[in-house]
Amino acid sequence: MHTHTADGSIRSPRLSLWLRVREFAVPPSMIETSTTRRLAGDWAGACSAAGVDVEFRLGSAARTHGRELADRLRADLRHLAPDLLRWHMPRIAPDGLLRPGLTLTLARYGRAEGAGPLHLVARTPPAWADAGQRISLGLWDGSRDEPGARRHPHPRPDPRFRLDLHRHLWDARRADGLRARSGADLPPSDLHAEGFVPQGYRCATDRWAAEAALLLDAEGRSTRTVSVRLGSRRRLVLHLAQEGDGAVPPAMRISAAATVPGAPVPPVLPDAATWVLPDLDLLRTRSVEPGRLHPLVASALVPGHAPAGASRTPDPAGQPHLVDCRGSRHRIGLVDGVLSPLDHDRAEIRREELLAALTGTPLPCLRAIDTAHRRPDSLTGVRERLDHGDTAGALAVVESLLGPDALLRDGALRDELEAAARRRIAYGLFRADLTGPRPRPRPGDLLPGIRPPRQRPSHPRR
């Protein structure tokens, strides 16, 4: 199913999803603040600005794993662009929210002989605690001892979403590598691997061979076979045949997945290498301008692109809205921080408010103000911002419409804001490990896993 845009082009649901994600998931204010702090050397402040919680201390890591490993970890953290990581994090349909309950590896650090590698991981909370769309950074050594692993439903890193082989998706030092790794220099390909890849799947088949070679080299595998996951019920097996002395890129042969008893399970091609980069599709279809992308992404995909300065847009809070009221055009705007009618005197407003309290029909100006409080035209944008964790942006939209001193009335807008506040409480309880790993909501629950106090029957004393 496709939708037609205003210029007559066809846009797929996938591109429509990513357009909403690019508009709401990582707001420009987050990118600007996080980048400023990162460039100033404040990596922890950059994480805080990008909605990333740090689950460890560098001092404790040095005492536990040694000074050399801690120095390597510190160097990576200083160049971590948490806003870029949020930009490239795996997401799910239909709203483009972060994939819940996920643990993925950002970097691996070798340790002493006999000990497995230490993983720098990024985690997303389970779906019931995903308010604010927060991401947490943790260290995983194969156990559940660290706080983030104890409370997380899936503490082990998922091999499908590993980013240690795709550091250009979070490491500012390697962000320029996005162009080559995404295949932006290659012509758009519609290869469907001899019928193995269904039509409509935006697979990066022209990059599979090179990415599979990188994966096998990192894993130290002697066999040249990887598996490719295309959805929950479709698997492919990728066979690499190295030609000549290795100077020629590896050839690729694809077959349907088949289970061979006793055969080693091939590593899975990471998700970032399986699919075409969404930003590349958005640029190729002219669905988005480079200036709307993350600056590091835009500079990598569009060489020579210079980020434009922040343009000053007129403040909608200072512009009155026009309403057809009793045969004339009246204005409603902010007065002393509250949305008010501008073309009616106070005595008339008091009479109309009394009439409305007695179930009468108020003035159109008052009806427009009441509608703005209960179900404004910008409700969809407010809801999208709340869903993606941009609470400040959602409140800014509300304040620009109703004023900073407005008292919200009962309605859809107030319900959305209250629901967002309750979800943030649920996330706080998850972070504090007060709800258990997988609470199941029951009828009458105040929040997932939190029930009203039980009413105990009173018994007379004997």
One Martini backbone bead per residue (centre of mass of N, CA, C, O) as a GRO file, in nm:
protein
  462
    1MET     BB    1   0.096   0.035   0.022
    2HIS     BB    2   0.028   0.370  -0.100
    3THR     BB    3   0.106   0.717  -0.112
    4HIS     BB    4   0.020   1.042  -0.219
    5THR     BB    5   0.161   1.324  -0.295
    6ALA     BB    6   0.148   1.652  -0.394
    7ASP     BB    7   0.355   1.583  -0.652
    8GLY     BB    8   0.263   1.263  -0.728
    9SER     BB    9   0.413   1.086  -0.560
   10ILE     BB   10   0.525   0.785  -0.408
   11ARG     BB   11   0.456   0.664  -0.074
   12SER     BB   12   0.553   0.468   0.164
   13PRO     BB   13   0.498   0.358   0.478
   14ARG     BB   14   0.794   0.360   0.557
   15LEU     BB   15   0.850   0.660   0.491
   16SER     BB   16   0.629   0.777   0.672
   17LEU     BB   17   0.746   0.673   0.932
   18TRP     BB   18   1.033   0.815   0.906
   19LEU     BB   19   0.926   1.101   0.897
   20ARG     BB   20   0.813   1.104   1.185
   21VAL     BB   21   1.072   1.032   1.327
   22ARG     BB   22   1.242   1.280   1.218
   23GLU     BB   23   1.046   1.495   1.354
   24PHE     BB   24   1.019   1.369   1.675
   25ALA     BB   25   1.252   1.185   1.808
   26VAL     BB   26   1.493   1.414   1.729
   27PRO     BB   27   1.527   1.705   1.829
   28PRO     BB   28   1.711   1.985   1.771
   29SER     BB   29   1.763   2.060   2.069
   30MET     BB   30   1.903   1.792   2.140
   31ILE     BB   31   2.135   1.806   1.938
   32GLU     BB   32   2.256   2.077   2.026
   33THR     BB   33   2.311   2.015   2.327
   34SER     BB   34   2.471   1.752   2.295
   35THR     BB   35   2.696   1.864   2.112
   36THR     BB   36   2.804   2.086   2.296
   37ARG     BB   37   2.887   1.893   2.529
   38ARG     BB   38   3.072   1.705   2.372
   39LEU     BB   39   3.275   1.928   2.269
   40ALA     BB   40   3.337   2.001   2.587
   41GLY     BB   41   3.367   1.694   2.731
   42ASP     BB   42   3.055   1.622   2.822
   43TRP     BB   43   2.931   1.315   2.810
   44ALA     BB   44   2.714   1.308   3.033
   45GLY     BB   45   2.557   1.560   2.936
   46ALA     BB   46   2.492   1.447   2.655
   47CYS     BB   47   2.322   1.211   2.757
   48SER     BB   48   2.110   1.374   2.909
   49ALA     BB   49   2.010   1.539   2.657
   50ALA     BB   50   1.941   1.242   2.501
   51GLY     BB   51   1.809   1.031   2.705
   52VAL     BB   52   2.066   0.902   2.869
   53ASP     BB   53   2.144   0.642   3.090
   54VAL     BB   54   2.390   0.580   3.334
   55GLU     BB   55   2.496   0.254   3.492
   56PHE     BB   56   2.794   0.368   3.550
   57ARG     BB   57   3.139   0.383   3.666
   58LEU     BB   58   3.461   0.445   3.592
   59GLY     BB   59   3.593   0.377   3.862
   60SER     BB   60   3.469   0.092   3.888
   61ALA     BB   61   3.580  -0.015   3.619
   62ALA     BB   62   3.880   0.011   3.697
   63ARG     BB   63   3.873  -0.180   3.949
   64THR     BB   64   3.750  -0.433   3.793
   65HIS     BB   65   3.911  -0.411   3.480
   66GLY     BB   66   4.105  -0.185   3.467
   67ARG     BB   67   4.277   0.083   3.339
   68GLU     BB   68   4.297   0.022   3.035
   69LEU     BB   69   3.998  -0.030   2.982
   70ALA     BB   70   3.894   0.241   3.095
   71ASP     BB   71   4.038   0.417   2.883
   72ARG     BB   72   3.887   0.305   2.637
   73LEU     BB   73   3.608   0.375   2.740
   74ARG     BB   74   3.651   0.682   2.769
   75ALA     BB   75   3.712   0.739   2.471
   76ASP     BB   76   3.435   0.648   2.365
   77LEU     BB   77   3.258   0.842   2.538
   78ARG     BB   78   3.377   1.112   2.422
   79HIS     BB   79   3.261   1.011   2.116
   80LEU     BB   80   2.982   0.993   2.195
   81ALA     BB   81   2.665   1.025   2.013
   82PRO     BB   82   2.359   1.007   2.150
   83ASP     BB   83   2.187   1.136   1.924
   84LEU     BB   84   2.286   0.939   1.702
   85LEU     BB   85   2.195   0.682   1.837
   86ARG     BB   86   1.893   0.756   1.844
   87TRP     BB   87   1.863   0.786   1.536
   88HIS     BB   88   1.965   0.458   1.490
   89MET     BB   89   1.769   0.313   1.640
   90PRO     BB   90   1.564   0.071   1.674
   91ARG     BB   91   1.236   0.028   1.524
   92ILE     BB   92   0.874   0.036   1.534
   93ALA     BB   93   0.574  -0.046   1.445
   94PRO     BB   94   0.364   0.233   1.374
   95ASP     BB   95   0.538   0.480   1.545
   96GLY     BB   96   0.862   0.459   1.579
   97LEU     BB   97   0.955   0.327   1.822
   98LEU     BB   98   1.143   0.189   2.030
   99ARG     BB   99   1.273  -0.103   2.079
  100PRO     BB  100   1.179  -0.308   2.314
  101GLY     BB  101   1.382  -0.489   2.521
  102LEU     BB  102   1.682  -0.394   2.436
  103THR     BB  103   2.015  -0.531   2.362
  104LEU     BB  104   2.316  -0.360   2.258
  105THR     BB  105   2.624  -0.338   2.099
  106LEU     BB  106   2.892  -0.099   2.082
  107ALA     BB  107   3.132  -0.248   2.248
  108ARG     BB  108   3.442  -0.438   2.269
  109TYR     BB  109   3.646  -0.581   2.542
  110GLY     BB  110   3.927  -0.717   2.615
  111ARG     BB  111   4.054  -0.959   2.836
  112ALA     BB  112   4.158  -1.178   3.015
  113GLU     BB  113   4.237  -1.481   3.026
  114GLY     BB  114   3.915  -1.650   3.024
  115ALA     BB  115   3.768  -1.388   2.962
  116GLY     BB  116   3.527  -1.225   2.851
  117PRO     BB  117   3.397  -0.976   2.701
  118LEU     BB  118   3.332  -0.640   2.727
  119HIS     BB  119   3.024  -0.462   2.718
  120LEU     BB  120   2.890  -0.193   2.552
  121VAL     BB  121   2.557  -0.098   2.625
  122ALA     BB  122   2.225  -0.068   2.495
  123ARG     BB  123   1.903   0.015   2.643
  124THR     BB  124   1.561  -0.078   2.651
  125PRO     BB  125   1.269  -0.073   2.772
  126PRO     BB  126   0.992  -0.193   2.826
  127ALA     BB  127   0.681  -0.119   2.712
  128TRP     BB  128   0.557  -0.039   3.003
  129ALA     BB  129   0.846   0.162   3.036
  130ASP     BB  130   0.868   0.382   2.766
  131ALA     BB  131   0.870   0.645   2.886
  132GLY     BB  132   1.062   0.886   2.709
  133GLN     BB  133   1.255   0.708   2.548
  134ARG     BB  134   1.478   0.565   2.695
  135ILE     BB  135   1.834   0.521   2.743
  136SER     BB  136   2.085   0.281   2.834
  137LEU     BB  137   2.404   0.247   2.987
  138GLY     BB  138   2.621  -0.045   2.990
  139LEU     BB  139   2.782  -0.325   3.150
  140TRP     BB  140   2.874  -0.649   3.003
  141ASP     BB  141   3.004  -0.986   3.132
  142GLY     BB  142   2.764  -1.230   3.142
  143SER     BB  143   2.590  -1.113   3.368
  144ARG     BB  144   2.347  -1.003   3.645
  145ASP     BB  145   2.492  -0.782   3.839
  146GLU     BB  146   2.413  -0.543   3.707
  147PRO     BB  147   2.148  -0.336   3.728
  148GLY     BB  148   2.045  -0.346   3.430
  149ALA     BB  149   2.037  -0.666   3.417
  150ARG     BB  150   1.843  -0.739   3.654
  151ARG     BB  151   1.577  -0.571   3.528
  152HIS     BB  152   1.608  -0.693   3.253
  153PRO     BB  153   1.459  -0.908   3.023
  154HIS     BB  154   1.728  -0.862   2.807
  155PRO     BB  155   2.062  -0.856   2.879
  156ARG     BB  156   2.144  -0.985   2.627
  157PRO     BB  157   2.287  -0.936   2.344
  158ASP     BB  158   2.175  -0.875   2.025
  159PRO     BB  159   2.297  -0.991   1.721
  160ARG     BB  160   2.107  -0.816   1.527
  161PHE     BB  161   2.196  -0.520   1.697
  162ARG     BB  162   2.485  -0.468   1.644
  163LEU     BB  163   2.735  -0.178   1.674
  164ASP     BB  164   3.045  -0.261   1.665
  165LEU     BB  165   3.028  -0.277   1.331
  166HIS     BB  166   2.871   0.035   1.358
  167ARG     BB  167   3.016   0.309   1.466
  168HIS     BB  168   2.890   0.530   1.270
  169LEU     BB  169   2.609   0.533   1.456
  170TRP     BB  170   2.785   0.677   1.732
  171ASP     BB  171   3.067   0.769   1.630
  172ALA     BB  172   3.206   1.070   1.555
  173ARG     BB  173   3.477   0.968   1.416
  174ARG     BB  174   3.286   0.767   1.204
  175ALA     BB  175   3.049   0.917   1.050
  176ASP     BB  176   3.171   0.927   0.753
  177GLY     BB  177   3.118   0.607   0.699
  178LEU     BB  178   2.817   0.604   0.608
  179ARG     BB  179   2.837   0.620   0.301
  180ALA     BB  180   2.980   0.349   0.245
  181ARG     BB  181   2.802   0.155   0.432
  182SER     BB  182   2.520   0.239   0.274
  183GLY     BB  183   2.567   0.281  -0.049
  184ALA     BB  184   2.561   0.582  -0.172
  185ASP     BB  185   2.765   0.529  -0.426
  186LEU     BB  186   2.550   0.351  -0.521
  187PRO     BB  187   2.317   0.250  -0.708
  188PRO     BB  188   2.009   0.188  -0.712
  189SER     BB  189   1.865  -0.117  -0.593
  190ASP     BB  190   1.646  -0.408  -0.718
  191LEU     BB  191   1.745  -0.648  -0.593
  192HIS     BB  192   1.612  -1.007  -0.535
  193ALA     BB  193   1.783  -1.261  -0.524
  194GLU     BB  194   1.637  -1.463  -0.718
  195GLY     BB  195   1.358  -1.451  -0.531
  196PHE     BB  196   1.431  -1.441  -0.214
  197VAL     BB  197   1.343  -1.145  -0.229
  198PRO     BB  198   1.089  -0.965  -0.183
  199GLN     BB  199   0.885  -0.748  -0.288
  200GLY     BB  200   0.951  -0.435  -0.113
  201TYR     BB  201   1.220  -0.500   0.003
  202ARG     BB  202   1.471  -0.295   0.167
  203CYS     BB  203   1.752  -0.425   0.062
  204ALA     BB  204   2.119  -0.441   0.095
  205THR     BB  205   2.246  -0.638  -0.135
  206ASP     BB  206   2.505  -0.468  -0.230
  207ARG     BB  207   2.627  -0.512   0.091
  208TRP     BB  208   2.635  -0.805   0.198
  209ALA     BB  209   2.916  -0.915   0.134
  210ALA     BB  210   3.087  -0.706   0.290
  211GLU     BB  211   2.941  -0.740   0.565
  212ALA     BB  212   2.992  -1.043   0.597
  213ALA     BB  213   3.300  -1.024   0.604
  214LEU     BB  214   3.316  -0.851   0.861
  215LEU     BB  215   3.173  -1.052   1.047
  216LEU     BB  216   3.362  -1.301   1.010
  217ASP     BB  217   3.621  -1.161   1.102
  218ALA     BB  218   3.519  -1.082   1.389
  219GLU     BB  219   3.449  -1.395   1.462
  220GLY     BB  220   3.655  -1.605   1.339
  221ARG     BB  221   3.552  -1.761   1.091
  222SER     BB  222   3.596  -2.026   0.867
  223THR     BB  223   3.336  -1.997   0.765
  224ARG     BB  224   3.130  -1.852   0.474
  225THR     BB  225   2.859  -1.809   0.667
  226VAL     BB  226   2.536  -1.647   0.669
  227SER     BB  227   2.254  -1.501   0.812
  228VAL     BB  228   1.924  -1.381   0.705
  229ARG     BB  229   1.677  -1.159   0.836
  230LEU     BB  230   1.324  -1.144   0.703
  231GLY     BB  231   1.177  -1.170   0.951
  232SER     BB  232   1.006  -1.416   1.135
  233ARG     BB  233   0.979  -1.632   0.853
  234ARG     BB  234   1.261  -1.537   0.716
  235ARG     BB  235   1.543  -1.708   0.567
  236LEU     BB  236   1.890  -1.674   0.487
  237VAL     BB  237   2.179  -1.787   0.300
  238LEU     BB  238   2.521  -1.682   0.301
  239HIS     BB  239   2.768  -1.723   0.049
  240LEU     BB  240   3.122  -1.699   0.045
  241ALA     BB  241   3.349  -1.638  -0.237
  242GLN     BB  242   3.672  -1.614  -0.260
  243GLU     BB  243   3.862  -1.430  -0.488
  244GLY     BB  244   4.159  -1.509  -0.529
  245ASP     BB  245   4.356  -1.289  -0.310
  246GLY     BB  246   4.126  -1.061  -0.209
  247ALA     BB  247   4.099  -0.803  -0.399
  248VAL     BB  248   3.829  -0.907  -0.451
  249PRO     BB  249   3.525  -0.902  -0.392
  250PRO     BB  250   3.304  -1.091  -0.258
  251ALA     BB  251   3.110  -1.339  -0.339
  252MET     BB  252   2.753  -1.419  -0.384
  253ARG     BB  253   2.539  -1.671  -0.229
  254ILE     BB  254   2.195  -1.770  -0.231
  255SER     BB  255   1.982  -1.934   0.011
  256ALA     BB  256   1.782  -2.122   0.170
  257ALA     BB  257   1.704  -2.205   0.472
  258ALA     BB  258   1.874  -2.479   0.649
  259THR     BB  259   1.868  -2.750   0.866
  260VAL     BB  260   2.164  -2.895   1.008
  261PRO     BB  261   2.260  -3.146   1.178
  262GLY     BB  262   2.545  -3.033   1.368
  263ALA     BB  263   2.566  -2.763   1.257
  264PRO     BB  264   2.674  -2.464   1.263
  265VAL     BB  265   2.569  -2.156   1.351
  266PRO     BB  266   2.529  -1.889   1.182
  267PRO     BB  267   2.573  -1.577   1.166
  268VAL     BB  268   2.405  -1.278   1.192
  269LEU     BB  269   2.305  -1.023   1.016
  270PRO     BB  270   2.286  -0.720   1.076
  271ASP     BB  271   2.037  -0.491   1.055
  272ALA     BB  272   2.215  -0.251   0.941
  273ALA     BB  273   2.300  -0.451   0.684
  274THR     BB  274   2.016  -0.540   0.558
  275TRP     BB  275   1.913  -0.248   0.528
  276VAL     BB  276   1.818   0.035   0.411
  277LEU     BB  277   1.876   0.342   0.472
  278PRO     BB  278   1.636   0.565   0.543
  279ASP     BB  279   1.781   0.833   0.461
  280LEU     BB  280   1.842   0.744   0.173
  281ASP     BB  281   1.550   0.715   0.080
  282LEU     BB  282   1.459   1.005   0.147
  283LEU     BB  283   1.657   1.142  -0.050
  284ARG     BB  284   1.589   0.989  -0.319
  285THR     BB  285   1.268   1.081  -0.288
  286ARG     BB  286   1.247   1.374  -0.168
  287SER     BB  287   1.122   1.372   0.140
  288VAL     BB  288   1.395   1.518   0.229
  289GLU     BB  289   1.604   1.743   0.361
  290PRO     BB  290   1.920   1.771   0.473
  291GLY     BB  291   1.845   1.981   0.709
  292ARG     BB  292   1.657   1.747   0.862
  293LEU     BB  293   1.898   1.611   0.942
  294HIS     BB  294   2.149   1.500   1.084
  295PRO     BB  295   2.446   1.649   1.061
  296LEU     BB  296   2.621   1.386   1.033
  297VAL     BB  297   2.444   1.261   0.812
  298ALA     BB  298   2.443   1.487   0.602
  299SER     BB  299   2.759   1.509   0.564
  300ALA     BB  300   2.783   1.209   0.459
  301LEU     BB  301   2.552   1.197   0.225
  302VAL     BB  302   2.616   1.524   0.167
  303PRO     BB  303   2.853   1.655   0.020
  304GLY     BB  304   2.890   1.998   0.118
  305HIS     BB  305   2.700   2.022   0.341
  306ALA     BB  306   2.569   2.304   0.514
  307PRO     BB  307   2.464   2.395   0.800
  308ALA     BB  308   2.208   2.573   0.887
  309GLY     BB  309   2.090   2.813   1.045
  310ALA     BB  310   1.881   2.913   1.274
  311SER     BB  311   1.562   2.983   1.213
  312ARG     BB  312   1.334   3.238   1.243
  313THR     BB  313   1.025   3.191   1.382
  314PRO     BB  314   0.730   3.274   1.442
  315ASP     BB  315   0.544   3.331   1.722
  316PRO     BB  316   0.236   3.193   1.791
  317ALA     BB  317   0.176   3.335   2.069
  318GLY     BB  318   0.161   3.639   1.920
  319GLN     BB  319  -0.081   3.526   1.743
  320PRO     BB  320  -0.383   3.573   1.648
  321HIS     BB  321  -0.698   3.430   1.621
  322LEU     BB  322  -0.957   3.361   1.396
  323VAL     BB  323  -1.320   3.424   1.437
  324ASP     BB  324  -1.645   3.344   1.373
  325CYS     BB  325  -1.856   3.610   1.519
  326ARG     BB  326  -2.153   3.721   1.451
  327GLY     BB  327  -2.054   3.819   1.146
  328SER     BB  328  -1.749   3.835   1.248
  329ARG     BB  329  -1.405   3.906   1.305
  330HIS     BB  330  -1.228   3.755   1.560
  331ARG     BB  331  -1.007   3.758   1.841
  332ILE     BB  332  -0.759   3.528   1.974
  333GLY     BB  333  -0.544   3.549   2.270
  334LEU     BB  334  -0.287   3.646   2.472
  335VAL     BB  335  -0.359   3.719   2.828
  336ASP     BB  336  -0.170   3.687   3.083
  337GLY     BB  337  -0.116   3.372   2.985
  338VAL     BB  338  -0.410   3.363   2.840
  339LEU     BB  339  -0.665   3.254   2.658
  340SER     BB  340  -0.846   3.519   2.482
  341PRO     BB  341  -1.075   3.745   2.410
  342LEU     BB  342  -1.036   4.065   2.223
  343ASP     BB  343  -1.362   4.157   2.128
  344HIS     BB  344  -1.450   4.146   2.440
  345ASP     BB  345  -1.584   4.229   2.718
  346ARG     BB  346  -1.606   4.137   3.044
  347ALA     BB  347  -1.912   4.142   3.079
  348GLU     BB  348  -1.979   3.960   2.839
  349ILE     BB  349  -1.816   3.717   2.931
  350ARG     BB  350  -1.966   3.665   3.196
  351ARG     BB  351  -2.242   3.614   3.069
  352GLU     BB  352  -2.153   3.375   2.886
  353GLU     BB  353  -2.049   3.191   3.115
  354LEU     BB  354  -2.322   3.171   3.259
  355LEU     BB  355  -2.477   3.051   3.021
  356ALA     BB  356  -2.300   2.794   3.000
  357ALA     BB  357  -2.360   2.693   3.295
  358LEU     BB  358  -2.683   2.685   3.193
  359THR     BB  359  -2.669   2.532   2.903
  360GLY     BB  360  -2.576   2.721   2.699
  361THR     BB  361  -2.471   2.914   2.420
  362PRO     BB  362  -2.186   3.031   2.343
  363LEU     BB  363  -1.960   3.194   2.209
  364PRO     BB  364  -1.746   3.132   1.954
  365CYS     BB  365  -1.494   3.220   2.108
  366LEU     BB  366  -1.540   3.029   2.354
  367ARG     BB  367  -1.552   2.770   2.189
  368ALA     BB  368  -1.263   2.788   2.077
  369ILE     BB  369  -1.123   2.781   2.353
  370ASP     BB  370  -1.239   2.511   2.448
  371THR     BB  371  -1.124   2.342   2.216
  372ALA     BB  372  -0.824   2.408   2.273
  373HIS     BB  373  -0.829   2.261   2.555
  374ARG     BB  374  -0.946   1.973   2.462
  375ARG     BB  375  -0.917   1.977   2.111
  376PRO     BB  376  -0.673   2.049   1.932
  377ASP     BB  377  -0.511   2.065   1.631
  378SER     BB  378  -0.223   1.988   1.789
  379LEU     BB  379  -0.263   1.701   1.918
  380THR     BB  380  -0.093   1.518   1.738
  381GLY     BB  381   0.181   1.655   1.798
  382VAL     BB  382   0.173   1.612   2.101
  383ARG     BB  383   0.153   1.304   2.098
  384GLU     BB  384   0.415   1.248   1.942
  385ARG     BB  385   0.606   1.381   2.146
  386LEU     BB  386   0.530   1.206   2.388
  387ASP     BB  387   0.596   0.928   2.265
  388HIS     BB  388   0.913   1.034   2.207
  389GLY     BB  389   0.987   1.220   2.480
  390ASP     BB  390   0.899   1.533   2.409
  391THR     BB  391   0.793   1.718   2.655
  392ALA     BB  392   0.893   2.004   2.599
  393GLY     BB  393   0.765   2.028   2.316
  394ALA     BB  394   0.472   1.980   2.402
  395LEU     BB  395   0.453   2.221   2.605
  396ALA     BB  396   0.521   2.439   2.397
  397VAL     BB  397   0.269   2.401   2.227
  398VAL     BB  398   0.063   2.456   2.450
  399GLU     BB  399   0.167   2.739   2.534
  400SER     BB  400   0.137   2.873   2.250
  401LEU     BB  401  -0.181   2.835   2.263
  402LEU     BB  402  -0.273   2.885   2.592
  403GLY     BB  403  -0.051   2.938   2.779
  404PRO     BB  404   0.133   2.925   3.081
  405ASP     BB  405  -0.151   2.986   3.275
  406ALA     BB  406  -0.319   2.757   3.201
  407LEU     BB  407  -0.618   2.565   3.260
  408LEU     BB  408  -0.699   2.259   3.213
  409ARG     BB  409  -0.942   2.083   3.063
  410ASP     BB  410  -1.147   1.856   2.999
  411GLY     BB  411  -0.985   1.611   2.784
  412ALA     BB  412  -0.764   1.500   2.553
  413LEU     BB  413  -0.522   1.671   2.639
  414ARG     BB  414  -0.522   1.605   2.940
  415ASP     BB  415  -0.506   1.298   2.908
  416GLU     BB  416  -0.229   1.288   2.771
  417LEU     BB  417  -0.063   1.426   2.997
  418GLU     BB  418  -0.140   1.229   3.226
  419ALA     BB  419  -0.041   0.968   3.090
  420ALA     BB  420   0.254   1.057   3.065
  421ALA     BB  421   0.303   1.086   3.370
  422ARG     BB  422   0.242   0.790   3.445
  423ARG     BB  423   0.462   0.664   3.265
  424ARG     BB  424   0.701   0.797   3.411
  425ILE     BB  425   0.657   0.649   3.673
  426ALA     BB  426   0.700   0.365   3.561
  427TYR     BB  427   0.994   0.413   3.481
  428GLY     BB  428   1.102   0.484   3.762
  429LEU     BB  429   1.032   0.206   3.885
  430PHE     BB  430   1.209   0.044   3.697
  431ARG     BB  431   1.480   0.181   3.772
  432ALA     BB  432   1.429   0.103   4.090
  433ASP     BB  433   1.326  -0.194   4.113
  434LEU     BB  434   0.982  -0.205   4.202
  435THR     BB  435   0.827  -0.424   3.975
  436GLY     BB  436   0.985  -0.606   3.825
  437PRO     BB  437   1.041  -0.748   3.517
  438ARG     BB  438   0.710  -0.866   3.452
  439PRO     BB  439   0.447  -0.704   3.478
  440ARG     BB  440   0.094  -0.766   3.513
  441PRO     BB  441  -0.182  -0.633   3.435
  442ARG     BB  442  -0.473  -0.545   3.620
  443PRO     BB  443  -0.765  -0.493   3.725
  444GLY     BB  444  -0.719  -0.172   3.883
  445ASP     BB  445  -0.461  -0.066   3.809
  446LEU     BB  446  -0.258   0.210   3.832
  447LEU     BB  447  -0.009   0.042   3.742
  448PRO     BB  448   0.219  -0.153   3.633
  449GLY     BB  449   0.237  -0.358   3.921
  450ILE     BB  450   0.028  -0.152   4.068
  451ARG     BB  451  -0.176  -0.176   4.345
  452PRO     BB  452  -0.411  -0.143   4.543
  453PRO     BB  453  -0.489  -0.153   4.847
  454ARG     BB  454  -0.582  -0.389   5.061
  455GLN     BB  455  -0.882  -0.487   5.198
  456ARG     BB  456  -0.915  -0.543   5.533
  457PRO     BB  457  -1.076  -0.713   5.754
  458SER     BB  458  -1.240  -0.653   6.044
  459HIS     BB  459  -1.172  -0.756   6.384
  460PRO     BB  460  -1.262  -0.829   6.681
  461ARG     BB  461  -1.161  -0.820   6.983
  462ARG     BB  462  -1.084  -1.069   7.251
   0.00000   0.00000   0.00000
